[in-house]
């Protein structure tokens, strides 16, 4: 793996970005010819996982089977797996049901939100952040609806609800990885919502799938923290790829456990399967996941991914560039 990393990241001395860092490296379009986005995709999942793991990769393969066996068990027991992460607020499934109700009004949306005072306070705080720049301070849900519209408020609410599920973690590995893992989830959700209309998927379902798809990886990181000493993550490519695959299955099962629409769990469960464009939501999530990981790896200055970003087609590049505009958590 270490030789593979040296090739991928342009030498053994290639620095990893600090936690939370995502400032993009310049992409001039003048780099030497490199693999296209599709050609780079087989390595991008492993590269992103190793980037997250950082110094916790120890070089010792011990413990790999123990971790994968436990994750396989959790994949068969979604209730137990879901107990390892905070539950998404119950208002999210309610909002999804109302989204399909053509008679659902802004007043009904506000009524549903008002059931969770903590969530309401977070939404109000977020909508008054520099990112949204309201002309006057927003003091209630009605004001947030006026500023954002129904779909904008739904997306903001979903992001606020999912943030603690991923970004608040204990244990050395999970705690180190959480900020960048949440950042990638936000990027993936935004990319999915932007790609959805062109690919025929529902933008809000695509947005939720992007937020949800890393929940199983959070479970995996917490399992590792519980089974291995700090810094002892197995240094093995097969282990890394196997962990990513089983983590996706866990995410899909937890999505069903949380009563999210079945297409969301299905899309997450088939992420990485080479899905056909005829399956709109899986295809949208797969494209968004690749773009968001590319954004973060290229933003860390990794040469192979900087070159891959330079070769995106015009539509992918437009979405990729919009991810640059999303503020870091500390800017909100």
N, C-alpha and C positions, 0 to 999 in steps of 0.2 A: 504493500500500500504506500509506503514512504516514497518509493521510486515513482509510483503512479502520481502521487501528489506533486512531486518535483516536476514531472512533465506537465501536469495540468496547470499548476500555479506558477510556472516559469522559473523554477529553481527552488532549492531547499530553503533559501532565505526569503521566499515570498511571504510578506506579512499578511496576517488576517486583520480585517477591520475590527476595531474595538466594538464592544457590545452597543447595539443601537445605531452604529454608523451606517449610513447608506448613501453618502454623497457620491454621485456618479463620476466615473473617470471620463475624461474627454473622449469622444468617439468622432474621429475626423473622417472616417471612410477611406483613409489612405493606408490602412494596415495591410499586410500581405494577405493573400487569399487564405481563407479559413473555412472550416465546415459551416454549412448553413445551420439555421436554427434546428431543423429536423435532424440533421446529422449529429448535432451536439447533444440532443435530448437524451440519448441513452446514458450518458455520464452525468447529467445535470442533477439527478436526484441524489446520487452518491456524493457528488461534489458539495451539494448544499448541506447534506447531513454532516459531512466531515468539517465543513466550515463552521457549522453550529457547535460541533463537539469540541473543536479546538484542542487545547492541551489535555483534555480528558482521554484522548486516544493514546494508549500506553505502549503499544507495540507487543503486548502479550495477548494471545488469543484466548486465554483461559476465561471461562464464564459465558462464552457465546451461546452454547447449547442451553445452559440454564436459563438465560434471558429469553431466548426464542421459545423455549418450551413454556415458560410462564406467560409470554405474550400470546402464544397459541391458545392456552387455556382461557385467557381473558377474552380472546376473540370468540370463544364458544360461550362465554358468560358475560354478555354486555352489561348486565346489572352490576356485576362486580367491577367491571372495567370503568363504568360510569362513576362509581363511588370514589375513584381516584382523582376526579376533577370536580370543581364546583359545578352544580347544575345550572344550566341556562334558565333564566327566569321564565315562569309559566306564561307570561304575557306574550312571548314570542310565538308559540303555537297558536295562541288566540289570534294574533295579528295575521298569521298566515291563513287562518280560516276566513277572517274578514276580508282578506285580499281577494278571495274568490267570490265574495258576495258583491254583486253589482250594485246593490242598494246600500252598501256600507258608506257611511258619511264621515266627514271630519269630526263631527261631534261624537260619533260612536268610537272612533279611533282614540280621541282624547279620553273618553270614559274608560276604555280598556287600559290605557296607560296609567290613569290615575289610581289604579289598583295597587301600583307598586311605587310608593313614595320615594324610595331610594333611587330607583331607576329614573323617575321624573326629575329629581334633583340633578342627576348626572347628565340627563339630556339638556336641561337648562344651562348647566355649566358649560357643556360642550358647545352648544349653539352660540354662546357668548364669547367663544374663544377667538383669537386673531384669525383663525382659518376661515371662519364664516363672516367675520367683520360686519355684524349688524349695524345699521345706521343709528339705532337707539337700542339700549339693553333689552333683551327678551326676558320677560319675567314669568311667563306661564306657557302651557302647552299650546294654547291658541296662537300665541305669538310665534312659537316655533313652527307651527303649521303654516302660518302666513309666509314665513321666511323660506321654508324648505319645500312646501307642498307635501302631499301625502306620501309619495314614494321616497322623497328625500328624507322625511322624518322616519319612515320605516327603516331605511338604510342606516341612518344615524343611530336609531334605537338598537338595531341589531348589533352594530359595532360596539356600542356602550355595553350591551348585555354580554357579548362574547369576550370582551377584553379581559375580565378577571379569570375566565376559564383558562386562558392561555398564558397571560402575562404575569400572574401572581403565583409563584411556585416556591416550594421549599426544596432542599437538597442541592448540592453544589452544581451538578450537571444541568438539572432542570432550571435552576435559578439563573445560571449563566446563559442558557440558550433562550430563555423565555422572551426577552425583548426583541431579538431578531426573529424568533419564530412568530411572534405576534405581528411584527412589521411585515413579514412575508404574507401572513394571512390577510392583512389589510390590503396589500398590493394585489394579491390574488383575487380578493373579493371585488375590488375596483375594476381590475382588468376583465373579470368575468362579466360584470354588469355592462361594461363598454363593448365587449365582444358579442354579448348575447343577441342583440337585435339582428346582426348580420348572419348569425348561425342559427337563428330560429328558436332560441331558448328564452325562457322567461327571465328578465333581468334581475328581479328580486330573488327568485330561486337560485339563480347563478351567483348572486352576491352572497347569499347564505351558505351555499356550498363552498365558496372560497373561504369564508370565515370558519367553517366547520371542519375542513379537511385535515387540519393539523391537530385536532383534539386527540386522536389516537397516538400521535407522536408524543404529545405531552404525557399520556399514560405510559408510553414506552420509556421516556426519560425518567419518570418517577419510579418505574420498576428497576431500572438500572441503578438509580441512587439507592434503592432499598436492598439490592442484591450484591453490589460490588463496592469496594472501597473507592474513595474519590480518586480520580485520575487513572482508573484501571479499565477504561473502555476497550474492548477487544479491537486490535488492529487487523481487520480482515475485511476485504471488499465484499465477500459473499455474506458475511454477517451484516454489514451495513445495508446492503440491498434487501436482504431478507427482513431486517427490522423495518425498513420503510414500507415494504409490501404488507406485512402483518399489521403495522400501525394504521394503514389505510382501511383494512378490513375492520379494525376496532372502531375507527371513526364512523364507518358506515353503520355499524351495529348500534353505536351510541346515538346516531342521528335518528334511528328508528325508536330507540328507547326514549328519546326526548320528543317523540311524536312530530318530528319534522316531516314534510311531505316525502313519500317514498322515492320520487325521482332524485332527491338530494342524496340520500344514502346510496342509491344505485350509481349515481355519477361518481361519488367518492370511491365506492367499492371497485369500480372499473377504471379508476385513474391509473394511467400507465399501461393499459391493455392494448393500446393502439386502436382506440375506438373509431368507428366510422363517423364521418360528418353527418350521416343519416340519423345519428343519435345526438340531437342538439345539445342537451345539457352535459352529457359526458364529454363531448367534443369541446364545448365551451370551457369547461373546467380544466381539461387537459391543456388547452392552449393558454389559459390564464395562469396556470401553475408554472408552465415553462417560462412564460414571459416574466412573471414576478420573481422567479428564482434567478433568471438571467439578469434581471435588473439589479438584484442584490449582489450577485457574484461579480458582475461587471463593475458595479459601484465600488466593490472592494479592490478593483484594479487587477483582477485575474486576467491575464492576457488572452487566453482562449475564449473567454466569455466576452471580453471587450470586442474582440474581432467578430464573434457571433452576433453581437448587438449591431455592429456596423453593417451586417448583411441582412437584417430584417427587411421584409417587404414593406411597402409604404403604409399599409393599414396596421400591421404589427408595430411598426415604428411609431405611428401616431399614438397607439395605446401605450406603448412602452414609455414614450415621452410624458404622457399624462401622469404616469406613476411618479415622476420626478416632482410633480406639484403637490403630492400628498405630504402633509407636514409630519415631521417626527413627533412622537408622543409628547416630548418635552416642549414642543412649540404650541401645544393646544392649551 
